[in-house]
Amino acid sequence: MFTHLAAPLLSIALLAGPDAGPKPAAPAAPALSPAESFVESIVTTYGGKAALDAARALRMTGTVESPRGKGDLVRSLERPDRLKVDVRYAASREVRLLDGPNAYQNGKPVTGMAAQAMALQAFRLDLPSLLGRLHDKV
């Protein structure tokens, strides 16, 4: 669509000669793909790659709503694979722990989907750093 505009602009630049007008700028760095730009914005939002790499522990607080009611949530991650999820409801409390391959819910060992859900929560909590490291490899 813009090919008819590009040819005259190119001709003007070539006719001007090497000493006429400002020198052309150095080639710009290649534009980031939408995915790379998205990852970069996430890493920047969380303080930048150096800050994410330096963090050895992360903590997230918030609230949840479940059949038990509303609760206060604290998720703590100690890299690489230690997670504590503490949910305090009005009438009860739930504590989930992940320590490498071992998972516990309210002090009792769990396996299968319950353990996998904790591993997923640890992954999600550390996702900005993981994306930053993945971006370096691409």
C-alpha positions as CSV (number, residue, x, y, z in Angstrom):
1,M,0.0,0.0,0.0
2,F,2.8,2.4,0.8
3,T,5.2,1.4,-2.1
4,H,4.3,4.5,-4.1
5,L,5.5,6.7,-1.3
6,A,8.7,4.9,-0.6
7,A,10.2,5.3,-4.1
8,P,10.1,9.2,-4.2
9,L,11.5,9.4,-0.7
10,L,14.3,7.1,-1.5
11,S,15.0,9.1,-4.7
12,I,15.2,12.4,-2.8
13,A,17.7,10.9,-0.3
14,L,19.9,9.6,-3.1
15,L,19.8,12.9,-5.1
16,A,20.8,15.0,-2.1
17,G,24.4,13.6,-2.1
18,P,26.6,12.7,0.7
19,D,27.3,16.2,2.0
20,A,23.9,17.7,1.8
21,G,21.8,17.6,5.0
22,P,22.1,15.6,8.2
23,K,23.8,12.2,8.2
24,P,21.5,9.3,8.4
25,A,21.1,7.8,11.8
26,A,22.6,4.5,12.7
27,P,20.3,1.6,12.1
28,A,17.8,1.2,14.9
29,A,17.8,-2.0,17.0
30,P,15.3,-4.5,15.6
31,A,11.8,-4.0,16.9
32,L,10.7,-6.4,19.6
33,S,8.0,-8.8,18.7
34,P,4.7,-8.4,20.5
35,A,5.6,-11.3,22.8
36,E,9.0,-9.9,23.6
37,S,7.5,-6.5,24.3
38,F,4.9,-8.1,26.6
39,V,7.6,-10.0,28.5
40,E,9.7,-6.9,28.8
41,S,6.8,-4.9,30.2
42,I,6.2,-7.6,32.8
43,V,9.8,-7.7,33.9
44,T,10.0,-3.9,34.0
45,T,6.8,-3.7,36.1
46,Y,8.3,-6.0,38.7
47,G,11.5,-3.9,39.0
48,G,13.6,-5.1,36.2
49,K,15.6,-8.3,35.5
50,A,18.4,-7.5,38.0
51,A,15.9,-7.0,40.9
52,L,14.0,-10.2,40.0
53,D,17.2,-12.2,39.7
54,A,18.4,-10.9,43.1
55,A,15.2,-11.8,45.0
56,R,15.5,-15.1,46.8
57,A,12.0,-14.9,48.3
58,L,8.7,-13.5,47.3
59,R,5.5,-12.7,49.2
60,M,2.0,-12.0,47.9
61,T,-0.9,-11.0,50.0
62,G,-4.6,-10.7,49.2
63,T,-8.0,-12.0,49.8
64,V,-9.9,-15.0,48.5
65,E,-13.5,-16.0,48.4
66,S,-14.4,-19.7,48.5
67,P,-17.3,-21.9,49.8
68,R,-15.7,-21.3,53.3
69,G,-16.2,-17.6,52.9
70,K,-13.8,-14.7,52.5
71,G,-10.2,-15.2,53.7
72,D,-6.9,-13.4,54.0
73,L,-4.3,-15.0,51.8
74,V,-0.5,-14.9,52.2
75,R,1.7,-16.8,49.6
76,S,5.4,-17.0,50.3
77,L,7.9,-18.5,47.9
78,E,11.5,-19.2,48.7
79,R,13.3,-20.0,45.5
80,P,13.6,-22.4,43.9
81,D,10.8,-24.6,45.2
82,R,9.5,-23.9,48.7
83,L,6.0,-22.4,49.0
84,K,3.7,-21.6,51.9
85,V,0.1,-20.7,51.3
86,D,-1.7,-19.5,54.4
87,V,-5.4,-18.7,54.2
88,R,-7.2,-17.4,57.2
89,Y,-11.0,-17.6,57.1
90,A,-13.3,-16.3,59.8
91,A,-13.9,-19.8,61.2
92,S,-10.9,-21.8,60.0
93,R,-7.4,-21.7,58.6
94,E,-5.7,-23.6,55.8
95,V,-1.9,-23.9,55.5
96,R,-0.3,-25.6,52.4
97,L,3.4,-26.2,52.2
98,L,5.5,-27.3,49.3
99,D,9.1,-28.3,50.0
100,G,10.7,-29.5,46.7
101,P,8.9,-32.8,45.9
102,N,7.0,-32.9,49.3
103,A,3.6,-31.3,49.8
104,Y,1.5,-30.9,52.8
105,Q,-2.0,-29.5,53.6
106,N,-2.7,-28.7,57.2
107,G,0.2,-30.8,58.3
108,K,-0.7,-33.9,56.3
109,P,1.2,-35.1,53.3
110,V,-0.6,-34.8,50.0
111,T,0.2,-36.1,46.5
112,G,-1.4,-35.9,43.1
113,M,-3.5,-32.9,42.1
114,A,-3.2,-31.2,45.5
115,A,0.6,-31.3,45.3
116,Q,0.6,-30.3,41.6
117,A,-1.7,-27.3,42.4
118,M,0.9,-26.1,44.9
119,A,3.7,-26.5,42.3
120,L,1.6,-24.5,39.9
121,Q,1.1,-21.7,42.5
122,A,4.9,-21.6,43.1
123,F,5.4,-21.3,39.3
124,R,2.8,-18.6,39.0
125,L,4.3,-16.6,41.8
126,D,7.8,-16.7,40.2
127,L,6.5,-16.2,36.7
128,P,7.9,-12.7,36.1
129,S,11.4,-13.9,36.9
130,L,11.0,-17.1,34.9
131,L,9.8,-15.0,31.9
132,G,12.8,-12.8,32.2
133,R,15.2,-15.8,32.2
134,L,13.4,-17.4,29.3
135,H,13.6,-14.1,27.3
136,D,17.4,-14.1,27.8
137,K,17.6,-17.5,26.1
138,V,15.6,-16.5,23.0
